[in-house]
Amino acid sequence: MKIHPSHFMVHTYNVLPTTLSAQVEVIDKESFAWAYHQTLEERLVGRDKFCSSGDSIGYVVVEEKEEVIGAANMFARSITSDGVSMKLGGIGGLCTRKDKRKHGVGTELLNRAMQELRRNGVDIAYLCTEVEKEWMARFYEKVGFIRLAHGHTYTGKSGKRYTEFDGMIAPVCSQKIFQRISMIKQPFDIGRGNW
Ligand SMILES: CC(C)(COP(=O)(O)OP(=O)(O)OC[C@H]1O[C@@H](n2cnc3c(N)ncnc32)[C@H](O)[C@@H]1OP(=O)(O)O)[C@@H](O)C(=O)NCCC(=O)NCCS
């Protein structure tokens, strides 16, 4: 059963208020538990890859009775890829508190994050996810994301280049740039750092 949207409030913040950040961290920990159980070596690689927190443009937070039940981080940066200059947007760390899943909170977070990316004038949005899970891919496809058939590539903090195949893109302000990037036959270069 879906919770009616009026049962929860959706807020956006440029910077996460300290009063909420502890609750967001708890949900992040239970949602991405694997990231908190990595070996030192895996953590160092993770830090190298996800080195672009400075690209954060804000957070979407869903609250119910003053408790955080979901959150997502939004990003943006200017890049030039395949000869096209664009403002690339991103969504990371999207998660719903375990006891509140399958009630529409994730959909609400995603819809609001896409609205915010549009308000910030991003041309296309990128994210990485567990694309092998059919329902997860469908969750993002509903708001326009498609899988990057030829993968995506980026450099880490160290300068090392990574190429991966779990990325998706969606049109935001530029259908033209989205069409162009969706046609390229090599990995989409997203610049420095994954989100
Ligand atoms: C992904 C996640 C945010 C979805 O949150 P949610 O609040 O359950 O999302 P919703 O209730 O809006 O569900 C969205 C759709 O996914 C489906 N869905 C959600 N969880 C599902 C599951 N475990 N298995 C199958 N389908 C699922 C819902 O049925 C719904 O489908 P519908 O739109 O056809 O009705 C949540 O499962 C989560 O926090 N996961 C751990 C963190 C994570 O992996 N985040 C994604 C990082 S890219």
The ligand as a MOL file (V3000), in Angstrom:
LIG
                    3D

  0  0  0     0  0            999 V3000
M  V30 BEGIN CTAB
M  V30 COUNTS 48 50 0 0 0
M  V30 BEGIN ATOM
M  V30 1 C 15.7470 1.8390 -4.0330 0
M  V30 2 C 14.9160 2.4110 -2.9090 0
M  V30 3 C 15.3500 3.8550 -2.6500 0
M  V30 4 C 13.4340 2.4070 -3.3230 0
M  V30 5 O 12.7290 3.0860 -2.2930 0
M  V30 6 P 11.1780 2.8590 -2.0110 0
M  V30 7 O 10.7610 3.9230 -1.0690 0
M  V30 8 O 10.9260 1.4530 -1.6440 0
M  V30 9 O 10.5890 3.1540 -3.4790 0
M  V30 10 P 9.0620 3.1740 -3.9460 0
M  V30 11 O 8.1540 2.7130 -2.8500 0
M  V30 12 O 8.7760 4.5040 -4.5410 0
M  V30 13 O 9.0620 2.0440 -5.0510 0
M  V30 14 C 9.3980 2.3160 -6.4010 0
M  V30 15 C 9.0810 1.0980 -7.2320 0
M  V30 16 O 10.0400 0.0610 -6.9710 0
M  V30 17 C 9.3900 -1.1200 -6.5540 0
M  V30 18 N 10.2260 -1.7360 -5.5200 0
M  V30 19 C 10.7490 -1.1530 -4.4280 0
M  V30 20 N 11.5060 -2.0240 -3.7400 0
M  V30 21 C 11.4500 -3.1870 -4.4280 0
M  V30 22 C 12.0410 -4.4670 -4.2110 0
M  V30 23 N 12.8450 -4.7190 -3.1530 0
M  V30 24 N 11.7910 -5.4410 -5.1200 0
M  V30 25 C 11.0070 -5.1970 -6.1950 0
M  V30 26 N 10.4100 -3.9940 -6.4560 0
M  V30 27 C 10.6430 -3.0050 -5.5700 0
M  V30 28 C 8.0580 -0.6560 -5.9720 0
M  V30 29 O 7.0910 -1.6670 -5.9940 0
M  V30 30 C 7.7070 0.4920 -6.9120 0
M  V30 31 O 7.1830 -0.0130 -8.1150 0
M  V30 32 P 5.9110 0.7010 -8.8320 0
M  V30 33 O 6.3750 2.1240 -9.1210 0
M  V30 34 O 5.7190 -0.0880 -10.0770 0
M  V30 35 O 4.7980 0.6540 -7.8640 0
M  V30 36 C 15.0680 1.5500 -1.6150 0
M  V30 37 O 14.8250 0.1890 -1.9250 0
M  V30 38 C 16.4400 1.6500 -0.9560 0
M  V30 39 O 16.6970 2.5400 -0.1340 0
M  V30 40 N 17.3660 0.7200 -1.2780 0
M  V30 41 C 18.7150 0.6680 -0.7040 0
M  V30 42 C 19.5630 1.7940 -1.2670 0
M  V30 43 C 19.6770 1.7170 -2.7750 0
M  V30 44 O 20.0010 0.6890 -3.3510 0
M  V30 45 N 19.4250 2.8760 -3.4160 0
M  V30 46 C 19.5600 3.0460 -4.8520 0
M  V30 47 C 20.9280 3.5540 -5.0790 0
M  V30 48 S 21.2180 3.9470 -6.7550 0
M  V30 END ATOM
M  V30 BEGIN BOND
M  V30 1 1 1 2
M  V30 2 1 2 3
M  V30 3 1 2 4
M  V30 4 1 2 36
M  V30 5 1 4 5
M  V30 6 1 5 6
M  V30 7 2 6 7
M  V30 8 1 6 8
M  V30 9 1 6 9
M  V30 10 1 9 10
M  V30 11 2 10 11
M  V30 12 1 10 12
M  V30 13 1 10 13
M  V30 14 1 13 14
M  V30 15 1 14 15
M  V30 16 1 15 16
M  V30 17 1 15 30
M  V30 18 1 16 17
M  V30 19 1 17 18
M  V30 20 1 17 28
M  V30 21 1 18 19
M  V30 22 1 18 27
M  V30 23 2 19 20
M  V30 24 1 20 21
M  V30 25 1 21 22
M  V30 26 2 21 27
M  V30 27 1 22 23
M  V30 28 2 22 24
M  V30 29 1 24 25
M  V30 30 2 25 26
M  V30 31 1 26 27
M  V30 32 1 28 29
M  V30 33 1 28 30
M  V30 34 1 30 31
M  V30 35 1 31 32
M  V30 36 2 32 33
M  V30 37 1 32 34
M  V30 38 1 32 35
M  V30 39 1 36 37
M  V30 40 1 36 38
M  V30 41 2 38 39
M  V30 42 1 38 40
M  V30 43 1 40 41
M  V30 44 1 41 42
M  V30 45 1 42 43
M  V30 46 2 43 44
M  V30 47 1 43 45
M  V30 48 1 45 46
M  V30 49 1 46 47
M  V30 50 1 47 48
M  V30 END BOND
M  V30 END CTAB
M  END
